[in-house]
């Protein structure tokens, strides 16, 4: 039971970290690029998809 709870907590922390970093990164870009500001939600979703779909070569072994 403890391992499953630990896994859920770690998963929640990882998802929160990804969403927070995406929002922060796009907020910085939006202040410099008007096109990013016009389509902020799409950029955030794209950043999340890109960051979660990447796997390093060492992780796939």
C-alpha positions as CSV (number, residue, x, y, z in Angstrom):
1,X,0.0,0.0,0.0
2,X,2.8,2.4,0.9
3,X,4.6,1.9,-2.5
4,X,1.4,2.7,-4.4
5,X,0.7,5.8,-2.4
6,X,4.3,6.9,-2.9
7,X,3.9,6.3,-6.6
8,X,0.8,8.5,-6.7
9,X,2.5,11.3,-4.8
10,X,5.5,11.2,-7.1
11,X,3.3,11.1,-10.2
12,X,1.4,14.1,-9.0
13,X,4.6,16.0,-8.2
14,X,5.9,15.2,-11.7
15,X,2.7,16.4,-13.5
16,X,2.6,19.6,-11.3
17,X,6.3,20.3,-12.2
18,X,5.7,19.9,-15.9
19,X,2.6,22.1,-15.9
20,X,4.3,24.8,-13.8
21,X,7.4,24.9,-16.0
22,X,5.3,25.1,-19.1
23,X,3.3,28.0,-17.8
24,X,6.4,29.8,-16.6
25,X,8.3,29.4,-19.9
26,X,5.4,30.5,-22.0
27,X,4.8,33.5,-19.7
28,X,8.4,34.7,-20.3
29,X,8.0,34.1,-24.1
30,X,4.6,35.9,-24.2
31,X,6.2,39.1,-22.8
32,X,8.6,39.1,-25.7
33,X,6.6,37.7,-28.6
34,X,3.1,38.9,-29.4
35,X,2.3,35.8,-31.4
36,X,2.8,33.7,-28.3
37,X,0.5,36.0,-26.3
38,X,-2.2,35.6,-28.9
39,X,-2.2,31.8,-28.7
40,X,-1.0,31.2,-25.2
41,X,-3.1,28.1,-24.5
42,X,-1.9,26.3,-27.6
43,X,1.7,27.1,-26.8
44,X,1.3,25.8,-23.2
45,X,-0.3,22.6,-24.5
46,X,2.4,22.2,-27.1
47,X,5.2,22.7,-24.5
48,X,3.6,20.0,-22.2
49,X,3.2,17.5,-25.1
50,X,6.8,18.1,-26.2
51,X,8.3,17.8,-22.7
52,X,6.3,14.7,-21.8
53,X,7.0,12.9,-25.1
54,X,10.7,13.3,-25.0
55,X,12.7,10.3,-23.6
56,X,16.4,10.3,-23.2
57,X,18.3,7.3,-24.7
58,X,19.4,6.1,-21.3
59,X,15.8,6.0,-20.1
60,X,14.7,3.6,-22.8
61,X,17.3,0.9,-22.0
